[in-house]
Amino acid sequence: MQIRGTDYTALTWQGDALALGFFENATEISGDLAQLDDRLEGVLRELIEEKEFKGKAGQKLVARVGSKTPVKKLILVGLGEIEKFNSQVLADGAAAIARLAKTEKVKTLGISLPQREHDPAATAAILTEGILLALHQDNRFKSDPEDKEIKLTTVELLGLGEQATAISKAEKIVSGVILAREMVAAPANEVTPLTFTTIATELAQTYGLELEVLGQSECEALGMGAFLGVAKASDLPPQFIHLTYRPANPTKKLAIVGKSLTFDSGGLNIKGAGSGIETMKMDMGGGGATLGAAKAIAQLKPNVEVHFICAATENMISGKAMHPGDILTASNGKTIEVNNTDAEGRLTLADALVFAEKLGVEAIVDLATLTGACIVALGDDIGGLWSPNQELADQLKTAADKAGEKFWQMPMEAKYFEGLKSPIADMKNTGPRAGGSITAALFLQQFIKETPWAHLDIAGPVWTDKQNGVHNAGATGYPVRTLVQWVLGLVE
């Protein structure tokens, strides 16, 4: 399938299906739309009136046009209130159009949607991402896939002119999102800690990245007692992965750290009935997104050095498992009383953050499916953002807005750390139930000394049970696009 910008407009384009976007209560047929309606033998006006199309968010229609008209089918999508128009609305509109075109077996498609901030290149990139993410099919584990081959061969973005550079950039970002999706969607018997190393190795070889993989003995030598405490029960060896994109003369030096638990049983605090244990293959969503961002950034080649870190292991049950009440010593010397073995992700991140800071980077972002408390607070569609550095937090919020992904900044309420204090160690790994996502962030903060740092809790948006905007049911690849836009935004 080829996506391209063109100077043709909805009034002049010819092909199988023409897609138009309307804001809510702005469906009046006048001006160019009136001329278009004449070319389409009145079908546009008739469709809007008969179906009471108001342009509400999520509203969509498709109809066949007369045989002598320049297009065979007409697709209408509602964009909602104009005041709420943003990158996500634009991408979701493109996604809805792409799915309808697939259902209608359209081969050539013309899309006419409003521009994002009067920026043709940004609009073309957002539309491309929406189309490709909506049409992505993951049929790896089906013997007889229900989704058949997509007929769509050509998509033209109307009124945007030549946008090859912007479209190519979006395609590279989408390739990273899809890598993250497919890693998160794969079961734990397919994506193991060793698989993380295999994927990182392939990325390094394909895109010229540097790769360092630390095994059990190397991690022991660095004193990574928190990470190794979680890894003890698994029959699979832990893999501490450090992948680096290093341009010749970087203007910035960053680290992205992803929680990489390829399966989380809960350990001896085993997840019980109704806990969603069967979904815990997705507990490496942060690590999957980290490698997805590495794939995109390695292709886009920004003048920023980026270190991608994944402390990959399983949290299992065996005679070697860490016990509730054990005390672990992290690589910065901090001691941790384990009062819940199911709060293991923060233990692996602790040593990963210490490692990242020792690299001398200018900012660190960690991302993790860390707490159910964040889902309780923000629901399934919004990630949590914590940072003691407001400049970094603002950078990430700007990147998320540009990417069309949602984050909400949460408080770093210092007094809540009281709930993590232990009588026999420096801290416990969990605090009271109330404010659980905040205390998790405060725990992680103990493993950063001075470097600007932000924590992203992505427990909700990393997976969706139903089709949602640009996402099909299943793994979403969130927040690869935000991470890439953050890195790119530092040099644009």
C-alpha positions as CSV (number, residue, x, y, z in Angstrom):
1,M,0.0,0.0,0.0
2,Q,1.3,3.4,-1.0
3,I,0.4,6.6,0.9
4,R,1.1,9.9,-0.7
5,G,0.2,13.6,-0.4
6,T,-1.3,15.3,-3.4
7,D,-2.5,18.7,-4.6
8,Y,-5.8,17.2,-5.7
9,T,-8.7,18.3,-3.5
10,A,-12.0,16.6,-2.7
11,L,-13.5,18.5,-5.6
12,T,-11.0,17.3,-8.2
13,W,-9.9,13.8,-7.0
14,Q,-11.1,10.6,-8.8
15,G,-10.9,7.1,-7.5
16,D,-12.8,4.3,-5.7
17,A,-13.7,6.1,-2.4
18,L,-13.6,9.7,-1.2
19,A,-13.5,10.2,2.6
20,L,-14.5,13.5,4.2
21,G,-14.3,14.7,7.8
22,F,-16.8,17.0,9.4
23,F,-16.8,18.8,12.7
24,E,-19.9,18.6,14.9
25,N,-22.8,20.7,13.7
26,A,-20.7,21.9,10.8
27,T,-22.2,19.8,8.0
28,E,-23.8,22.6,5.9
29,I,-23.3,21.9,2.2
30,S,-22.1,25.2,0.7
31,G,-19.1,26.5,-1.4
32,D,-16.8,23.7,-2.5
33,L,-18.9,21.1,-0.8
34,A,-21.9,22.3,-2.9
35,Q,-19.9,21.9,-6.1
36,L,-18.7,18.5,-4.9
37,D,-22.3,17.5,-4.2
38,D,-23.3,18.4,-7.7
39,R,-20.5,16.2,-9.1
40,L,-21.7,13.4,-6.9
41,E,-25.3,13.8,-8.1
42,G,-26.6,15.1,-4.7
43,V,-25.5,12.0,-2.7
44,L,-23.5,14.0,-0.2
45,R,-26.5,16.2,0.8
46,E,-28.8,13.3,0.7
47,L,-26.6,11.1,2.9
48,I,-26.2,13.9,5.5
49,E,-29.9,14.6,5.7
50,E,-31.3,11.1,5.6
51,K,-28.8,9.6,8.1
52,E,-29.0,12.8,10.3
53,F,-25.2,13.0,10.2
54,K,-24.1,15.7,12.6
55,G,-20.3,15.2,12.6
56,K,-20.2,13.9,16.2
57,A,-17.1,12.2,17.3
58,G,-17.0,8.5,16.2
59,Q,-20.0,8.9,13.8
60,K,-19.3,7.4,10.4
61,L,-21.2,6.6,7.2
62,V,-20.5,5.0,3.8
63,A,-22.6,5.0,0.7
64,R,-22.3,4.1,-3.0
65,V,-22.4,7.0,-5.4
66,G,-23.8,6.9,-9.0
67,S,-22.0,4.9,-11.6
68,K,-21.2,8.1,-13.7
69,T,-19.6,10.0,-10.9
70,P,-15.8,10.5,-10.4
71,V,-15.9,8.3,-7.2
72,K,-17.7,5.1,-6.5
73,K,-18.2,5.4,-2.8
74,L,-18.4,8.2,-0.2
75,I,-17.2,7.9,3.4
76,L,-18.1,10.4,6.0
77,V,-16.5,10.6,9.5
78,G,-17.4,12.8,12.5
79,L,-14.5,14.7,14.2
80,G,-16.5,16.0,17.1
81,E,-16.3,19.6,18.5
82,I,-13.8,21.8,16.7
83,E,-12.5,23.1,20.0
84,K,-11.3,19.6,20.9
85,F,-9.6,18.9,17.6
86,N,-6.1,17.6,18.2
87,S,-3.6,15.0,16.9
88,Q,-5.5,12.1,18.4
89,V,-8.8,13.1,16.8
90,L,-7.1,13.5,13.5
91,A,-5.4,10.1,13.7
92,D,-8.6,8.4,15.0
93,G,-10.5,9.9,12.0
94,A,-7.9,8.5,9.6
95,A,-8.1,5.1,11.4
96,A,-11.9,5.0,11.1
97,I,-11.7,5.8,7.3
98,A,-9.0,3.1,6.8
99,R,-11.2,0.4,8.5
100,L,-14.2,1.4,6.4
101,A,-12.1,1.3,3.3
102,K,-10.9,-2.2,4.2
103,T,-14.5,-3.4,4.9
104,E,-15.7,-2.0,1.6
105,K,-12.8,-3.6,-0.3
106,V,-11.7,-0.2,-1.6
107,K,-8.5,-0.1,-3.7
108,T,-7.9,3.6,-4.2
109,L,-8.8,6.0,-1.4
110,G,-8.8,9.8,-1.2
111,I,-8.8,11.4,2.3
112,S,-9.8,15.0,2.9
113,L,-9.5,16.0,6.6
114,P,-8.7,19.3,8.3
115,Q,-5.0,20.1,8.8
116,R,-3.5,20.0,12.3
117,E,-2.4,23.5,13.2
118,H,-2.2,24.5,9.4
119,D,0.8,22.2,9.1
120,P,0.6,20.0,6.0
121,A,3.7,17.9,7.0
122,A,2.4,17.2,10.5
123,T,-1.1,16.4,9.2
124,A,0.3,14.0,6.6
125,A,2.4,12.2,9.3
126,I,-0.6,11.9,11.7
127,L,-2.9,10.6,9.0
128,T,-0.3,8.1,7.9
129,E,0.2,6.8,11.5
130,G,-3.6,6.5,11.9
131,I,-4.1,4.6,8.7
132,L,-1.2,2.1,9.2
133,L,-1.9,1.4,12.9
134,A,-5.6,0.8,12.1
135,L,-4.8,-1.6,9.3
136,H,-2.1,-3.5,11.2
137,Q,-3.0,-7.2,11.5
138,D,-1.3,-9.6,13.9
139,N,-2.1,-13.1,12.7
140,R,1.0,-14.9,13.8
141,F,-0.7,-17.3,16.1
142,K,-3.8,-18.2,13.9
143,S,-3.8,-21.2,11.6
144,D,-6.7,-19.7,9.6
145,P,-6.8,-15.9,10.0
146,E,-10.2,-14.3,9.8
147,D,-8.7,-11.1,8.5
148,K,-8.1,-11.5,4.8
149,E,-5.7,-9.6,2.5
150,I,-6.3,-5.9,2.4
151,K,-7.3,-4.7,-1.0
152,L,-6.3,-1.1,-0.5
153,T,-3.3,-0.2,-2.7
154,T,-3.2,3.6,-2.8
155,V,-4.2,6.3,-0.3
156,E,-3.9,9.9,-1.4
157,L,-4.0,12.7,1.2
158,L,-5.8,15.4,-0.5
159,G,-4.8,19.1,-0.5
160,L,-1.5,18.4,1.3
161,G,0.9,18.4,-1.7
162,E,4.1,16.3,-1.9
163,Q,4.8,14.9,1.6
164,A,7.1,12.0,1.0
165,T,9.5,13.0,3.9
166,A,6.7,13.3,6.5
167,I,5.1,10.1,5.4
168,S,8.4,8.2,5.4
169,K,9.0,9.5,9.0
170,A,5.6,8.4,10.1
171,E,6.2,4.9,8.5
172,K,9.4,4.5,10.5
173,I,7.6,5.5,13.8
174,V,4.8,3.0,13.0
175,S,7.4,0.3,12.5
176,G,8.5,0.8,16.1
177,V,4.9,0.8,17.4
178,I,4.2,-2.4,15.6
179,L,7.3,-4.1,17.1
180,A,6.1,-3.1,20.5
181,R,2.6,-4.3,19.8
182,E,3.8,-7.7,18.6
183,M,6.2,-8.1,21.5
184,V,3.4,-7.3,24.0
185,A,0.8,-9.4,22.2
186,A,3.0,-12.5,22.1
187,P,2.6,-15.1,24.9
188,A,5.2,-15.6,27.5
189,N,6.4,-18.9,25.9
190,E,7.2,-16.9,22.8
191,V,8.7,-13.7,24.3
192,T,11.1,-14.6,27.1
193,P,14.1,-12.7,28.5
194,L,16.2,-14.5,26.0
195,T,13.9,-13.3,23.2
196,F,14.5,-9.7,24.4
197,T,18.2,-10.3,23.7
198,T,17.5,-11.8,20.3
199,I,15.3,-8.8,19.3
200,A,17.9,-6.3,20.6
201,T,20.6,-8.1,18.7
202,E,18.6,-8.0,15.5
203,L,18.0,-4.2,16.0
204,A,21.7,-3.7,16.6
205,Q,22.8,-5.6,13.5
206,T,20.1,-4.0,11.3
207,Y,20.5,-0.4,12.3
208,G,24.1,-0.2,13.5
209,L,23.4,0.2,17.2
210,E,25.7,-0.8,20.0
211,L,24.6,-3.6,22.3
212,E,25.7,-4.8,25.7
213,V,24.0,-7.7,27.4
214,L,24.7,-8.5,31.0
215,G,24.0,-12.0,32.3
216,Q,23.7,-13.3,35.9
217,S,27.4,-13.0,36.8
218,E,27.8,-9.5,35.3
219,C,24.7,-8.3,37.2
220,E,26.0,-9.8,40.4
221,A,29.4,-8.0,39.9
222,L,27.4,-4.7,39.7
223,G,25.5,-5.5,42.9
224,M,22.1,-5.7,41.2
225,G,20.5,-7.4,44.1
226,A,17.0,-6.0,43.5
227,F,16.8,-7.1,39.9
228,L,18.4,-10.5,40.7
229,G,16.1,-11.0,43.6
230,V,13.1,-11.0,41.2
231,A,14.9,-13.2,38.7
232,K,15.9,-16.0,41.2
233,A,12.8,-18.1,40.8
234,S,12.8,-18.4,37.0
235,D,14.5,-21.2,35.1
236,L,15.3,-18.7,32.4
237,P,18.4,-16.6,32.9
238,P,18.0,-12.8,33.5
239,Q,19.1,-10.5,30.6
240,F,20.1,-6.9,31.3
241,I,20.0,-5.3,27.9
242,H,21.7,-2.0,27.1
243,L,21.2,-0.9,23.5
244,T,22.7,2.4,22.3
245,Y,22.0,4.7,19.4
246,R,25.0,6.9,19.1
247,P,25.3,9.6,16.4
248,A,28.7,11.2,15.6
249,N,28.2,14.5,17.4
250,P,25.1,14.3,19.6
251,T,23.7,17.4,21.1
252,K,21.9,15.5,23.9
253,K,22.4,12.2,25.8
254,L,19.3,10.5,27.1
255,A,18.2,7.1,28.6
256,I,14.9,5.3,28.2
257,V,14.3,2.4,30.7
258,G,11.5,-0.1,30.2
259,K,10.1,-2.5,32.7
260,S,10.6,-5.9,31.1
261,L,8.8,-8.6,33.1
262,T,8.0,-11.2,30.4
263,F,5.6,-12.9,32.8
264,D,4.5,-12.0,36.2
265,S,2.9,-14.7,38.4
266,G,3.1,-12.4,41.4
267,G,5.8,-14.6,42.9
268,L,5.0,-16.2,46.3
269,N,2.3,-13.5,46.6
270,I,0.7,-15.2,43.7
271,K,-2.0,-13.5,41.7
272,G,-5.3,-15.2,42.5
273,A,-8.5,-15.8,40.7
274,G,-9.8,-12.8,38.9
275,S,-6.4,-11.1,39.0
276,G,-5.8,-11.2,35.3
277,I,-2.8,-13.5,35.7
278,E,-3.4,-14.9,32.2
279,T,-2.7,-11.4,30.8
280,M,0.6,-11.0,32.5
281,K,2.5,-11.5,29.2
282,M,1.9,-7.8,28.8
283,D,4.0,-6.9,31.9
284,M,6.9,-6.2,29.6
285,G,5.0,-3.4,27.9
286,G,7.5,-0.9,29.0
287,G,10.4,-2.9,27.6
288,G,8.5,-3.6,24.4
289,A,7.9,0.1,23.9
290,T,11.6,0.8,24.7
291,L,12.8,-1.5,21.9
292,G,10.0,-0.2,19.6
293,A,11.3,3.4,20.2
294,A,14.9,2.2,19.5
295,K,13.8,0.8,16.2
296,A,12.1,4.0,15.2
297,I,14.9,6.3,16.4
298,A,17.6,4.3,14.8
299,Q,15.8,4.8,11.4
300,L,15.0,8.5,12.0
301,K,18.6,9.3,13.0
302,P,18.2,12.3,15.3
303,N,21.3,14.0,16.6
304,V,20.6,12.7,20.1
305,E,22.4,9.8,21.8
306,V,19.8,7.5,23.4
307,H,20.5,4.5,25.7
308,F,17.7,1.9,25.8
309,I,17.7,-0.3,28.9
310,C,15.6,-3.4,29.6
311,A,16.2,-5.5,32.7
312,A,14.4,-8.6,31.4
313,T,13.3,-11.5,33.6
314,E,10.2,-13.4,34.8
315,N,8.6,-13.2,38.2
316,M,8.0,-16.9,39.0
317,I,7.5,-19.3,41.8
318,S,10.0,-22.0,42.8
319,G,12.1,-23.1,45.7
320,K,14.5,-20.3,44.8
321,A,11.9,-17.6,44.9
322,M,12.4,-14.5,47.0
323,H,10.2,-14.6,50.1
324,P,7.9,-11.9,51.5
325,G,10.0,-10.3,54.2
326,D,13.3,-10.8,52.4
327,I,15.7,-7.8,52.3
328,L,17.4,-7.0,49.0
329,T,20.3,-4.7,48.3
330,A,20.2,-2.6,45.2
331,S,23.2,-1.6,43.2
332,N,23.3,1.9,44.9
333,G,23.5,0.3,48.3
334,K,19.9,0.9,49.3
335,T,18.2,-1.9,51.1
336,I,14.6,-3.0,50.4
337,E,12.3,-5.1,52.6
338,V,10.1,-7.1,50.2
339,N,6.6,-7.0,51.7
340,N,5.0,-8.0,48.5
341,T,6.6,-10.1,45.8
342,D,4.0,-8.9,43.3
343,A,5.5,-5.4,43.4
344,E,8.5,-6.7,41.5
345,G,8.7,-4.3,38.5
346,R,9.9,-1.5,40.7
347,L,12.7,-3.8,42.0
348,T,14.0,-4.5,38.5
349,L,13.7,-0.8,37.6
350,A,15.7,0.2,40.7
351,D,18.9,-1.3,39.4
352,A,18.1,-0.2,35.8
353,L,17.8,3.4,36.9
354,V,21.1,3.3,38.9
355,F,22.8,1.8,35.8
356,A,21.2,4.5,33.5
357,E,22.4,7.4,35.7
358,K,25.9,6.1,35.8
359,L,26.0,6.6,32.0
360,G,26.1,10.4,32.5
361,V,22.9,11.1,30.6
362,E,21.1,14.4,30.7
363,A,17.6,12.9,31.3
364,I,16.1,9.5,32.1
365,V,12.6,8.4,31.4
366,D,11.3,5.0,32.7
367,L,8.1,3.4,31.6
368,A,6.3,0.5,33.2
369,T,3.0,-1.3,33.6
370,L,3.6,-0.6,37.2
371,T,0.4,-0.3,39.2
372,G,-3.3,-1.2,39.1
373,A,-3.6,2.0,41.2
374,C,-2.8,4.1,38.2
375,I,-5.7,2.4,36.3
376,V,-8.0,3.2,39.2
377,A,-6.9,6.8,39.1
378,L,-6.8,7.4,35.3
379,G,-8.7,4.6,33.6
380,D,-7.6,2.5,30.7
381,D,-6.8,5.3,28.2
382,I,-4.5,7.7,30.1
383,G,-1.0,7.1,31.4
384,G,0.4,8.6,34.5
385,L,3.4,10.9,34.5
386,W,5.5,11.7,37.5
387,S,8.6,13.9,37.6
388,P,10.3,16.2,40.1
389,N,11.6,18.1,37.1
390,Q,8.9,20.3,35.5
391,E,10.9,21.0,32.4
392,L,11.2,17.3,31.6
393,A,7.5,16.8,32.4
394,D,6.5,19.6,30.1
395,Q,8.7,18.1,27.3
396,L,6.9,14.8,27.7
397,K,3.4,16.3,27.7
398,T,4.2,18.3,24.6
399,A,5.5,15.1,22.9
400,A,2.4,13.2,24.0
401,D,0.1,15.9,22.5
402,K,2.0,15.8,19.2
403,A,1.9,12.0,19.2
404,G,-1.8,11.8,20.0
405,E,-1.3,9.8,23.3
406,K,-2.7,10.8,26.7
407,F,-0.7,11.4,29.9
408,W,-1.7,13.1,33.0
409,Q,0.9,14.6,35.4
410,M,0.5,13.2,38.9
411,P,1.9,14.6,42.2
412,M,5.2,13.6,43.7
413,E,3.8,13.9,47.3
414,A,6.9,13.6,49.4
415,K,5.1,12.9,52.7
416,Y,3.6,9.7,51.2
417,F,7.1,8.2,51.4
418,E,6.3,7.7,55.1
419,G,4.2,4.7,54.0
420,L,7.3,3.0,52.5
421,K,9.5,3.2,55.5
422,S,10.7,0.0,57.0
423,P,11.9,-0.6,60.6
424,I,14.6,-3.0,59.4
425,A,15.6,-1.7,55.9
426,D,15.9,1.6,54.1
427,M,12.4,1.1,52.6
428,K,9.7,-1.4,51.8
429,N,8.7,-2.1,48.2
430,T,5.1,-1.2,48.7
431,G,3.2,1.3,50.9
432,P,-0.5,1.6,51.8
433,R,-3.2,0.9,49.3
434,A,-4.2,4.6,49.1
435,G,-2.0,6.5,46.6
436,G,-0.3,3.3,45.4
437,S,0.8,4.7,42.1
438,I,2.3,7.8,43.8
439,T,4.3,5.7,46.4
440,A,5.5,3.5,43.5
441,A,7.0,6.6,41.8
442,L,8.5,7.8,45.1
443,F,10.1,4.4,45.5
444,L,11.7,4.7,42.1
445,Q,12.9,8.2,42.9
446,Q,15.2,6.7,45.6
447,F,17.4,5.3,42.8
448,I,18.0,8.6,41.1
449,K,20.5,11.1,42.5
450,E,20.6,14.2,40.4
451,T,19.6,13.5,36.8
452,P,16.3,14.9,35.6
453,W,14.0,11.9,35.6
454,A,10.4,11.0,34.8
455,H,8.3,7.9,35.4
456,L,5.5,6.9,33.1
457,D,2.9,4.4,34.4
458,I,1.4,2.8,31.3
459,A,-0.6,0.0,33.0
460,G,-3.9,1.0,31.4
461,P,-3.2,2.2,27.8
462,V,-0.7,-0.6,26.9
463,W,-3.6,-2.9,26.1
464,T,-7.2,-2.5,25.0
465,D,-10.0,-5.1,25.0
466,K,-11.8,-3.5,22.1
467,Q,-11.0,-1.4,19.0
468,N,-10.2,2.1,20.2
469,G,-9.2,4.9,17.9
470,V,-6.0,3.9,16.1
471,H,-5.7,0.7,18.1
472,N,-7.2,-2.6,17.3
473,A,-8.1,-4.9,20.2
474,G,-5.0,-6.1,22.0
475,A,-1.6,-4.6,22.4
476,T,-1.4,-0.9,21.5
477,G,2.3,-0.1,21.2
478,Y,1.8,2.8,23.7
479,P,3.8,5.0,24.2
480,V,6.3,4.5,21.4
481,R,5.1,7.6,19.6
482,T,5.4,9.8,22.6
483,L,9.0,8.6,23.3
484,V,10.0,9.2,19.7
485,Q,8.4,12.7,19.6
486,W,10.2,13.5,22.9
487,V,13.6,12.7,21.4
488,L,12.9,14.4,18.1
489,G,11.5,17.5,19.9
490,L,14.9,18.1,21.6
491,V,16.6,18.7,18.2
492,E,13.8,20.3,16.1
